[in-house]
Amino acid sequence: MTLLQNKATTDFMDISIVISLYNEAESLTELVAGIHNVLDKMAVSYEIIMVNDGSTDPSWKIIKKMAETDSHVRGISFRRNYGKSAALYCGFEAAQGDVVITMDADLQDDPNEIPELFRMIKEDGYDLVSGWKKKRFDNKLSKNLPSKIYNATARKVTGIKLHDMNCGLKAYRNEVIKNIEVYGEMHRYIPYLAKNAGFGNIGEKVVQHHVRKFGKSKFGLERFVNGYLDLMSLWFLSRFGKKPMHFFGLMGSLTFLAGFVIAIWLIADKVISQSQGLKFRAVTDQPLFYLALVALIVGVQLFLTGFLAELVSRNSNDRNKYHIAEKI
């Protein structure tokens, strides 16, 4: 279900606020009022796109009621819970603003940060500005420490020096969100997706973090495990997604070569010892021979995996999807 059609416009829009939410009925009225209070003072044109990610509470009823009287509010509602990445993807697709700002719906993100984020995109020329909740009010054991480890790993792998890559409060140029595809649980790595798409001018701003007023967090400790696995997947796809043979072929060749060398060495050692009348062990009696045999088999399998992955990659529909910056 959607409330976009009667709000859609082709006119220029300065700011789009995209909010993904799940069971946040208590906070929505206060959140929208806070956004209005800030943006009305900025004297800009704006829209507030609220994506209801299959909430089971009255969230969607509240959004529909606000949309009836507030020309700035637009809504999208999923039939079931698909996750934050899906919500952001649909929100980005609908956003018309020159600058797109994402916020969480739990009132922990401060709308008063919007003017400076907008300025950094428009005046400082950033493609993307990520918030940094330098002073957090979460449980230190369950969130702060794992978050620091997670962000340190993300900085090392991605090469993007952000202290809080998963912060929900971010600002983007419209061109950025129209040229990236957020899927799975990749919302955590939008800055990395933007960098891979050629938008490397990424900034950071310290933002105010508030204590959650209503409900409880929808994310547990498992998000850090899932986040690490997603990061590895994203790193692999960005490095070898278009050339899988470079990874699997190399690993397979090295593994096969190691097994082949060991097998030849064992056979040569036996032949030499036998020819000189020395005591020797049968090749098949040596554990090293079976390790060499496993290496040979694994090496062939890795090489064939790379070969098949290369065929799939070269025949995929988006193999020629390039991000063009300008045409003359």
KOLBAGU-258827 format. One record per residue (C-alpha): y, z, x; residue number from 1. Coordinates in steps of 0.5 Angstrom, whole numbers, plus 500, padded with zeros to 3 digits. Layout:
BEGIN
PT    y    z    x  seq
PT    Y    Z    X  NUM
...
This chain:
BEGIN
PT    y    z    x  seq
PT  500  500  500    1
PT  507  499  502    2
PT  514  499  501    3
PT  517  494  505    4
PT  518  488  501    5
PT  524  491  497    6
PT  527  493  503    7
PT  526  487  508    8
PT  532  484  510    9
PT  533  478  516   10
PT  540  482  517   11
PT  541  484  524   12
PT  539  492  525   13
PT  541  496  531   14
PT  536  501  530   15
PT  529  502  527   16
PT  526  509  527   17
PT  518  509  527   18
PT  515  515  525   19
PT  507  515  525   20
PT  505  521  520   21
PT  498  525  518   22
PT  499  530  513   23
PT  506  532  515   24
PT  509  533  507   25
PT  512  540  509   26
PT  517  537  514   27
PT  518  530  512   28
PT  525  531  508   29
PT  528  536  513   30
PT  526  530  519   31
PT  529  525  515   32
PT  535  529  513   33
PT  536  530  521   34
PT  535  523  522   35
PT  541  521  517   36
PT  545  526  520   37
PT  545  524  527   38
PT  545  516  525   39
PT  551  516  520   40
PT  555  519  526   41
PT  553  513  530   42
PT  556  508  525   43
PT  550  504  526   44
PT  545  500  522   45
PT  538  503  522   46
PT  532  503  518   47
PT  527  509  518   48
PT  520  506  518   49
PT  515  512  516   50
PT  507  510  517   51
PT  503  514  513   52
PT  496  514  517   53
PT  491  516  511   54
PT  494  523  509   55
PT  490  527  504   56
PT  497  531  502   57
PT  503  529  498   58
PT  506  525  504   59
PT  506  519  501   60
PT  509  521  494   61
PT  514  524  498   62
PT  516  518  502   63
PT  516  514  496   64
PT  520  518  492   65
PT  525  518  498   66
PT  525  510  498   67
PT  527  510  491   68
PT  534  513  493   69
PT  535  512  500   70
PT  536  505  502   71
PT  534  506  509   72
PT  527  509  508   73
PT  521  504  509   74
PT  514  506  508   75
PT  507  503  510   76
PT  501  507  507   77
PT  494  506  510   78
PT  488  507  505   79
PT  484  512  510   80
PT  486  515  517   81
PT  486  510  523   82
PT  489  513  528   83
PT  496  513  531   84
PT  495  507  535   85
PT  494  503  529   86
PT  500  506  525   87
PT  505  505  531   88
PT  502  497  531   89
PT  504  496  524   90
PT  510  500  525   91
PT  512  496  531   92
PT  510  489  527   93
PT  515  491  521   94
PT  521  494  526   95
PT  527  489  526   96
PT  532  494  530   97
PT  535  491  536   98
PT  532  498  539   99
PT  526  501  536  100
PT  525  509  537  101
PT  519  513  536  102
PT  518  520  533  103
PT  513  525  531  104
PT  513  527  524  105
PT  512  535  526  106
PT  519  536  527  107
PT  518  538  535  108
PT  522  532  537  109
PT  529  533  536  110
PT  533  527  532  111
PT  539  529  537  112
PT  536  525  542  113
PT  537  519  539  114
PT  544  517  541  115
PT  543  518  549  116
PT  536  514  548  117
PT  540  508  544  118
PT  545  508  550  119
PT  540  508  555  120
PT  537  502  552  121
PT  543  498  551  122
PT  548  500  556  123
PT  543  502  562  124
PT  539  496  561  125
PT  532  500  560  126
PT  526  496  557  127
PT  523  503  555  128
PT  525  510  556  129
PT  520  515  555  130
PT  522  523  553  131
PT  520  528  558  132
PT  519  535  554  133
PT  520  539  561  134
PT  520  546  557  135
PT  515  546  552  136
PT  513  551  547  137
PT  506  550  546  138
PT  500  554  548  139
PT  500  554  556  140
PT  492  554  557  141
PT  490  549  552  142
PT  496  544  553  143
PT  501  545  558  144
PT  495  545  564  145
PT  491  539  562  146
PT  497  535  560  147
PT  500  536  567  148
PT  493  534  570  149
PT  493  528  565  150
PT  500  526  567  151
PT  499  527  574  152
PT  492  522  574  153
PT  496  517  569  154
PT  502  517  575  155
PT  497  515  580  156
PT  493  510  576  157
PT  499  506  573  158
PT  504  507  578  159
PT  509  509  573  160
PT  513  515  575  161
PT  513  519  568  162
PT  512  526  567  163
PT  510  526  560  164
PT  507  519  559  165
PT  504  521  552  166
PT  511  524  549  167
PT  512  521  542  168
PT  519  520  543  169
PT  521  514  546  170
PT  526  508  546  171
PT  524  501  547  172
PT  528  494  546  173
PT  525  490  540  174
PT  522  485  545  175
PT  518  490  548  176
PT  514  492  542  177
PT  513  485  540  178
PT  510  483  546  179
PT  505  489  547  180
PT  499  490  542  181
PT  497  498  541  182
PT  490  499  539  183
PT  484  504  540  184
PT  488  510  542  185
PT  492  506  547  186
PT  499  509  544  187
PT  498  514  550  188
PT  499  508  555  189
PT  505  504  552  190
PT  509  504  558  191
PT  503  502  562  192
PT  502  496  557  193
PT  509  494  557  194
PT  509  494  565  195
PT  503  489  564  196
PT  507  485  560  197
PT  512  484  565  198
PT  517  490  562  199
PT  518  494  568  200
PT  525  497  568  201
PT  522  504  565  202
PT  526  510  565  203
PT  525  517  563  204
PT  530  523  559  205
PT  529  530  559  206
PT  528  532  551  207
PT  529  538  547  208
PT  522  540  545  209
PT  521  545  538  210
PT  516  549  536  211
PT  512  546  530  212
PT  514  549  524  213
PT  509  547  519  214
PT  502  546  519  215
PT  498  545  526  216
PT  497  540  531  217
PT  492  534  529  218
PT  490  533  537  219
PT  485  538  540  220
PT  483  538  548  221
PT  478  532  547  222
PT  484  528  547  223
PT  485  529  554  224
PT  478  527  556  225
PT  479  521  551  226
PT  485  519  554  227
PT  482  519  561  228
PT  477  514  559  229
PT  482  510  556  230
PT  486  510  562  231
PT  480  508  566  232
PT  479  502  561  233
PT  486  500  561  234
PT  486  500  569  235
PT  480  496  569  236
PT  482  491  564  237
PT  489  490  567  238
PT  486  489  574  239
PT  480  485  572  240
PT  480  483  565  241
PT  482  476  567  242
PT  477  476  573  243
PT  471  480  572  244
PT  467  476  577  245
PT  472  479  582  246
PT  469  486  581  247
PT  462  485  578  248
PT  461  479  583  249
PT  463  483  589  250
PT  459  490  587  251
PT  453  486  586  252
PT  453  482  592  253
PT  455  488  596  254
PT  449  492  593  255
PT  444  486  594  256
PT  446  485  601  257
PT  445  492  602  258
PT  438  492  599  259
PT  436  486  603  260
PT  438  488  609  261
PT  434  495  608  262
PT  428  491  606  263
PT  428  486  612  264
PT  429  492  617  265
PT  423  495  614  266
PT  419  489  615  267
PT  421  487  622  268
PT  420  494  624  269
PT  413  494  621  270
PT  411  487  624  271
PT  414  489  631  272
PT  410  496  631  273
PT  404  492  629  274
PT  405  487  634  275
PT  405  492  640  276
PT  399  496  637  277
PT  404  502  636  278
PT  403  506  630  279
PT  406  504  623  280
PT  407  506  616  281
PT  406  500  611  282
PT  412  498  608  283
PT  410  500  601  284
PT  409  507  603  285
PT  416  508  605  286
PT  421  511  600  287
PT  427  507  603  288
PT  423  500  601  289
PT  423  502  593  290
PT  431  504  594  291
PT  432  497  597  292
PT  428  494  591  293
PT  432  498  586  294
PT  439  495  590  295
PT  436  488  590  296
PT  435  488  582  297
PT  442  492  581  298
PT  445  487  585  299
PT  443  481  581  300
PT  444  485  575  301
PT  451  486  577  302
PT  452  479  579  303
PT  450  476  573  304
PT  454  481  569  305
PT  460  478  572  306
PT  458  471  571  307
PT  457  472  564  308
PT  463  476  563  309
PT  467  471  566  310
PT  464  466  561  311
PT  467  470  556  312
PT  474  471  559  313
PT  475  464  560  314
PT  473  462  553  315
PT  477  468  549  316
PT  482  466  545  317
PT  488  469  548  318
PT  486  467  555  319
PT  493  463  555  320
PT  497  469  552  321
PT  503  469  557  322
PT  510  473  556  323
PT  515  468  557  324
PT  522  471  559  325
PT  527  465  558  326
PT  527  458  556  327
PT  532  453  558  328
